[in-house]
Amino acid sequence: MENKVIIPGKVDKDKSNPKKYKVKKDKASESDVEIKVTGEGDYDVEKLSVDGLPEKMPDGTPIRWFNNFSIKKNGQVIQEKYFVTIPPLEKSSRLVILDSTGQPYYYKGEIKDNTFELTDGDPGVGTGP
């Protein structure tokens, strides 16, 4: 897996809802995403660089990364349900996830109102093509 470079100052915790976070883009090609955790307790959300993430899917489809982040609780990357809200996908695009295995895959779950569910707290999120 690539080296994880933390980009400070890019995560805002929602003052009215402590379970919501906004992970701001770092590069023009990225987009802001919103995260909503479902568990109790304190979470540490960090913006990570998209540099070094795969440029193509195994089928050759190019990937545009929206964002890259990690969610930790008690110093450990979470493995629990949370929700991510992204900008609308173009009709011909598919959601791409890069989880802790280091291999990108097409998301097969439901996307409702641009929001989807994950359980791996260390994903890259993008679209292909």
C-alpha positions in Angstrom: 0.0 0.0 0.0 1.1 3.5 -0.7 2.6 5.8 2.0 -0.2 7.8 3.6 0.4 11.5 3.6 -1.9 13.4 5.9 -2.9 16.8 4.7 -3.7 19.0 7.7 -6.5 21.6 8.0 -8.8 19.8 5.5 -11.3 18.3 7.9 -14.2 20.2 9.6 -16.3 18.6 12.3 -20.0 19.7 12.1 -20.7 21.9 15.2 -24.4 21.0 15.1 -23.9 17.3 14.6 -20.7 15.8 16.1 -21.1 12.6 13.9 -20.7 14.6 10.7 -17.4 15.6 9.1 -16.5 17.5 5.9 -13.3 16.4 4.2 -12.3 19.2 1.9 -10.5 18.7 -1.4 -6.8 19.4 -1.7 -6.4 19.5 -5.5 -8.7 21.0 -8.3 -9.5 17.5 -9.5 -10.8 16.4 -6.1 -14.2 17.2 -4.5 -15.4 17.7 -0.9 -17.1 14.8 0.7 -19.2 14.5 3.8 -18.8 11.6 6.3 -21.4 10.6 8.9 -20.2 8.0 11.5 -22.9 5.9 13.2 -21.1 4.7 16.4 -20.6 6.5 19.7 -17.4 8.0 21.0 -14.6 10.2 19.5 -13.4 9.7 16.0 -10.3 11.1 14.3 -10.9 11.9 10.6 -7.9 12.8 8.5 -7.6 14.0 4.9 -5.0 11.9 3.0 -3.3 12.7 -0.3 -4.6 11.1 -3.5 -1.0 11.0 -4.8 0.1 7.5 -5.5 -3.4 6.0 -5.7 -4.0 3.8 -8.7 -4.7 5.7 -12.0 -6.7 2.9 -13.6 -9.0 0.0 -12.7 -7.8 -3.5 -13.5 -10.1 -3.3 -16.6 -8.1 -0.2 -17.8 -10.8 2.3 -16.9 -9.2 5.6 -15.8 -10.0 6.7 -12.2 -10.6 10.3 -11.0 -10.3 10.3 -7.2 -12.8 12.5 -5.4 -11.0 12.3 -2.1 -8.9 10.1 0.2 -9.4 10.0 4.0 -9.1 7.8 7.1 -11.4 7.4 10.1 -9.9 6.2 13.4 -11.3 5.5 16.8 -8.9 4.9 19.7 -6.0 5.1 17.3 -7.2 2.3 15.1 -8.8 2.5 11.6 -12.5 1.7 12.0 -14.3 -1.3 10.6 -17.8 -0.2 11.3 -20.7 1.3 9.3 -20.5 4.9 8.2 -21.9 7.0 5.3 -20.2 9.1 2.7 -21.9 11.8 0.6 -20.2 12.6 -2.8 -21.0 15.0 -5.7 -23.4 13.5 -8.2 -21.9 10.9 -10.5 -22.2 11.4 -14.3 -24.6 8.9 -15.9 -21.8 6.9 -17.5 -19.6 6.8 -14.4 -19.3 4.2 -11.7 -18.2 4.7 -8.1 -14.7 3.4 -7.4 -13.5 2.5 -3.9 -9.9 1.8 -2.8 -10.0 0.1 0.6 -7.3 -1.2 2.8 -6.5 -4.1 0.5 -5.0 -1.6 -1.9 -7.1 -2.8 -4.9 -9.7 -0.5 -6.4 -13.1 -2.0 -7.0 -16.5 -0.8 -8.4 -18.9 -0.1 -5.6 -21.9 -2.5 -5.8 -24.1 -1.2 -3.0 -26.9 1.3 -3.2 -26.2 5.0 -3.7 -29.1 7.1 -2.6 -29.1 10.9 -2.7 -25.4 10.7 -3.6 -24.8 8.8 -0.3 -23.4 5.3 0.2 -22.3 3.1 3.1 -18.8 1.8 3.8 -17.2 -0.1 6.7 -13.5 0.2 5.9 -12.3 3.4 7.6 -9.4 3.9 5.2 -10.8 4.4 1.7 -10.0 6.3 -1.4 -13.2 7.4 -3.2 -13.4 8.1 -6.9 -15.1 7.5 -10.2 -14.4 5.7 -13.4 -14.4 7.0 -16.1 
